[in-house]
Amino acid sequence: MNHPSRVVAFFDVDETLINRKSMASFLAFYWRRSDEDRNRYARARDEHLRQQAAGVSRAQLNRAFYRNFRGAPEDELRRAGRDWFDAEQSRGDLFHPPAVEALRAHWRAGHHIALVSGSFLPCLAPVADALRADTVLCTTPEVREGVLTGEVGPPVIGPRKAELARRTMGERGADPAGCHAYGDHSSDADLLRAVGRPVVVGADPVLNHLALKEGWVTLPGCHRERVGTPREAVSATPAGSRRPVRPGSPR
């Protein structure tokens, strides 16, 4: 049996732990305060939707998204990510309570918490800090002389999530049969299948079919119009709690 510290709980982030699509939300925030062209985000969104309707894969869409940051200073994006997180959290509906409560139960049990997302560290690092996650496995932009080129490493989408999960479990000596994974979209199916204790968040028909067929656990999905967990509910941690490892990108 896995020792608790060798049990890994993997969490997708967007619309699993948070009631947002972090990449789109952050891009809109970043451009609002750094660009005088007020229609720039609307054009980028429309182009994304056009490509999506044309059948472009999620991995290709992920790569295309990061080209919006070509020329952006890495330090500036990191600061903007903290500001974006503070602004979103101040609204009171950023976090999705059922998934956050599940994460906190894993944390109390001494399990290793890993966030797995196609988003990037400017968005994910403050989320990981608030939830005391141990590891962040995410898409990594290419940086030259402190500036993003617009290109990325392998997008952490679909099978790549499962690949990184298996690598993490192997590095920690964890038995996949005793590990957990949470996801809300059909593209998370490979991640969920990589562990013995998958959890479906929300009403995705593909995942719910698998849950019914395989006997997987399910949790309620996000409702953006509903006010979620307030700031203090997710930031409070028990006295004497362990210190989290700083989030890092995949090796």
C-alpha positions as CSV (number, residue, x, y, z in Angstrom):
1,M,0.0,0.0,0.0
2,N,1.2,3.5,-0.8
3,H,2.5,5.6,2.1
4,P,0.3,8.8,2.2
5,S,3.3,10.9,1.0
6,R,3.5,8.7,-2.1
7,V,-0.1,9.1,-3.0
8,V,-0.5,11.7,-5.7
9,A,-3.7,13.6,-6.4
10,F,-3.7,15.2,-9.8
11,F,-6.1,18.1,-10.5
12,D,-7.0,19.8,-13.8
13,V,-7.4,23.5,-13.0
14,D,-9.7,25.4,-15.4
15,E,-13.3,24.6,-14.7
16,T,-12.2,21.9,-12.2
17,L,-10.6,23.8,-9.4
18,I,-11.5,27.3,-10.6
19,N,-14.6,28.7,-12.3
20,R,-12.6,30.2,-15.1
21,K,-10.7,29.4,-18.3
22,S,-7.5,30.9,-16.9
23,M,-5.7,31.5,-20.1
24,A,-8.5,33.5,-21.8
25,S,-9.3,35.4,-18.6
26,F,-5.7,36.3,-18.0
27,L,-5.1,37.4,-21.7
28,A,-8.1,39.7,-21.5
29,F,-6.8,41.2,-18.2
30,Y,-3.3,41.6,-19.5
31,W,-4.3,43.3,-22.7
32,R,-6.8,45.5,-21.0
33,R,-4.1,47.1,-18.9
34,S,-1.2,47.0,-21.4
35,D,-2.8,47.7,-24.8
36,E,-4.7,50.7,-26.1
37,D,-6.5,48.6,-28.7
38,R,-9.7,47.7,-26.8
39,N,-10.8,45.3,-29.6
40,R,-7.7,43.2,-29.6
41,Y,-9.0,40.5,-27.3
42,A,-12.3,40.2,-29.1
43,R,-10.5,39.6,-32.4
44,A,-8.2,37.0,-30.7
45,R,-11.3,35.3,-29.2
46,D,-13.1,35.2,-32.5
47,E,-10.1,33.7,-34.3
48,H,-9.8,31.0,-31.6
49,L,-13.5,30.2,-31.9
50,R,-13.1,30.1,-35.7
51,Q,-10.2,27.6,-35.5
52,Q,-12.1,25.5,-32.9
53,A,-15.1,25.3,-35.2
54,A,-12.8,24.3,-38.1
55,G,-11.7,21.3,-36.1
56,V,-8.2,22.5,-35.0
57,S,-6.9,20.3,-32.2
58,R,-6.7,21.5,-28.6
59,A,-2.9,21.1,-28.7
60,Q,-2.7,23.3,-31.8
61,L,-5.1,25.8,-30.3
62,N,-2.9,25.9,-27.1
63,R,0.2,26.6,-29.2
64,A,-1.7,29.4,-31.1
65,F,-2.8,31.0,-27.8
66,Y,0.7,31.5,-26.6
67,R,1.7,33.4,-29.8
68,N,-0.4,36.2,-28.4
69,F,2.4,36.7,-25.8
70,R,5.2,37.0,-28.4
71,G,7.5,39.8,-27.1
72,A,6.1,39.9,-23.6
73,P,8.7,40.1,-20.8
74,E,8.6,37.1,-18.5
75,D,8.9,39.2,-15.3
76,E,6.0,41.4,-16.4
77,L,3.8,38.4,-17.0
78,R,4.6,36.9,-13.6
79,R,3.6,40.2,-11.9
80,A,0.5,40.5,-14.1
81,G,-0.5,36.9,-13.1
82,R,-0.5,37.8,-9.4
83,D,-2.6,40.9,-10.1
84,W,-5.0,38.9,-12.3
85,F,-5.4,36.3,-9.5
86,D,-6.0,39.0,-6.8
87,A,-8.6,40.6,-9.0
88,E,-10.4,37.4,-9.8
89,Q,-10.3,36.1,-6.2
90,S,-11.7,39.4,-4.9
91,R,-14.9,38.7,-6.8
92,G,-15.5,35.7,-4.5
93,D,-16.4,33.1,-7.1
94,L,-12.9,32.1,-8.4
95,F,-12.7,28.7,-6.7
96,H,-15.0,25.7,-7.3
97,P,-16.0,24.5,-3.8
98,P,-16.5,20.7,-4.4
99,A,-13.1,20.3,-6.1
100,V,-11.3,22.5,-3.6
101,E,-12.8,20.6,-0.7
102,A,-11.5,17.4,-2.3
103,L,-8.1,18.9,-2.7
104,R,-8.0,20.0,0.9
105,A,-8.9,16.5,2.1
106,H,-5.9,15.1,0.1
107,W,-3.8,17.8,1.6
108,R,-4.9,16.9,5.2
109,A,-4.1,13.2,4.4
110,G,-0.6,14.1,3.5
111,H,-1.0,13.3,-0.2
112,H,1.2,15.0,-2.9
113,I,-0.9,17.6,-4.8
114,A,-0.2,18.2,-8.4
115,L,-2.0,20.7,-10.7
116,V,-2.0,19.6,-14.4
117,S,-2.9,22.2,-16.9
118,G,-2.5,23.6,-20.4
119,S,-2.2,27.0,-18.8
120,F,1.1,28.5,-17.7
121,L,2.8,29.6,-14.5
122,P,1.8,33.3,-14.5
123,C,-1.8,32.0,-14.0
124,L,-1.1,28.8,-12.1
125,A,1.5,29.8,-9.6
126,P,-0.8,32.0,-7.5
127,V,-3.5,29.3,-7.7
128,A,-1.0,26.7,-6.5
129,D,0.1,29.0,-3.7
130,A,-3.4,29.6,-2.5
131,L,-4.3,25.9,-2.5
132,R,-0.9,24.8,-1.2
133,A,-0.3,22.5,-4.1
134,D,3.1,20.8,-4.3
135,T,3.7,20.6,-8.0
136,V,2.5,22.4,-11.2
137,L,2.7,20.5,-14.5
138,C,1.9,23.0,-17.2
139,T,2.7,24.3,-20.7
140,T,6.0,26.0,-20.7
141,P,6.6,29.0,-23.0
142,E,9.9,29.4,-24.7
143,V,11.9,32.4,-23.3
144,R,14.9,34.1,-24.8
145,E,16.7,36.8,-22.9
146,G,13.7,37.2,-20.5
147,V,11.2,37.6,-23.3
148,L,8.6,35.1,-24.6
149,T,9.1,34.0,-28.2
150,G,5.5,33.0,-28.7
151,E,6.4,29.3,-29.0
152,V,6.0,26.6,-26.3
153,G,7.2,23.2,-25.4
154,P,4.8,20.3,-25.6
155,P,1.3,21.5,-24.7
156,V,0.0,19.9,-21.6
157,I,-3.2,18.7,-23.2
158,G,-4.8,15.3,-23.5
159,P,-2.2,12.4,-23.6
160,R,0.5,14.8,-22.4
161,K,-1.3,15.2,-19.0
162,A,-1.2,11.4,-18.6
163,E,2.4,11.2,-19.6
164,L,3.4,13.8,-17.0
165,A,1.2,12.1,-14.4
166,R,2.9,8.8,-15.0
167,R,6.3,10.4,-14.8
168,T,5.5,12.1,-11.5
169,M,4.1,8.9,-10.0
170,G,7.3,7.0,-11.1
171,E,9.6,9.7,-9.6
172,R,7.8,9.5,-6.3
173,G,7.6,5.7,-6.2
174,A,3.8,5.9,-6.2
175,D,1.5,3.1,-7.1
176,P,-0.9,4.4,-9.7
177,A,-3.7,2.2,-8.3
178,G,-3.7,4.3,-5.2
179,C,-3.5,7.7,-6.8
180,H,-6.2,10.1,-7.8
181,A,-7.1,12.4,-10.7
182,Y,-9.8,15.1,-11.2
183,G,-10.9,16.5,-14.5
184,D,-13.9,18.1,-16.2
185,H,-13.3,17.7,-20.0
186,S,-13.1,14.7,-22.3
187,S,-9.5,15.7,-23.0
188,D,-8.8,14.7,-19.4
189,A,-9.8,11.1,-20.0
190,D,-6.2,9.9,-20.5
191,L,-5.2,11.6,-17.2
192,L,-8.1,9.9,-15.4
193,R,-7.3,6.5,-16.8
194,A,-3.7,6.9,-15.6
195,V,-4.7,6.4,-12.0
196,G,-6.7,4.0,-10.0
197,R,-9.0,6.6,-8.4
198,P,-10.4,8.9,-11.1
199,V,-13.0,11.6,-10.4
200,V,-15.1,13.3,-13.0
201,V,-16.1,17.0,-12.3
202,G,-19.2,18.2,-14.1
203,A,-21.4,17.0,-16.9
204,D,-19.0,16.3,-19.8
205,P,-20.9,13.5,-21.6
206,V,-17.8,11.5,-22.5
207,L,-16.4,11.5,-19.0
208,N,-19.8,10.8,-17.5
209,H,-20.2,7.8,-19.8
210,L,-16.9,6.5,-18.6
211,A,-17.8,7.2,-15.0
212,L,-21.0,5.2,-15.4
213,K,-19.3,2.4,-17.2
214,E,-16.2,2.2,-14.9
215,G,-17.8,3.1,-11.6
216,W,-15.8,6.4,-11.3
217,V,-16.7,9.0,-8.7
218,T,-18.3,12.2,-9.9
219,L,-18.5,15.7,-8.4
220,P,-20.8,18.7,-9.4
221,G,-19.6,20.9,-12.1
222,C,-18.8,24.6,-12.1
223,H,-21.5,27.2,-12.3
224,R,-20.0,30.6,-13.2
225,E,-23.1,32.5,-12.1
226,R,-22.9,31.1,-8.6
227,V,-20.8,32.8,-6.0
228,G,-18.3,30.2,-4.9
229,T,-15.8,29.9,-2.0
230,P,-14.7,33.3,-0.5
231,R,-11.1,34.2,-0.2
232,E,-10.6,33.2,3.4
233,A,-12.1,29.7,2.9
234,V,-9.4,28.6,0.6
235,S,-6.4,30.4,2.0
236,A,-6.8,29.2,5.6
237,T,-4.6,26.2,6.5
238,P,-4.2,24.3,9.7
239,A,-1.6,25.5,12.2
240,G,1.7,23.7,12.0
241,S,1.0,22.6,8.4
242,R,3.7,21.5,6.1
243,R,5.3,24.0,3.8
244,P,4.5,23.5,0.1
245,V,7.1,23.0,-2.6
246,R,7.2,26.0,-4.9
247,P,5.4,25.2,-8.2
248,G,7.5,24.2,-11.1
249,S,7.1,23.5,-14.8
250,P,7.4,19.9,-16.2
251,R,10.9,18.7,-16.7
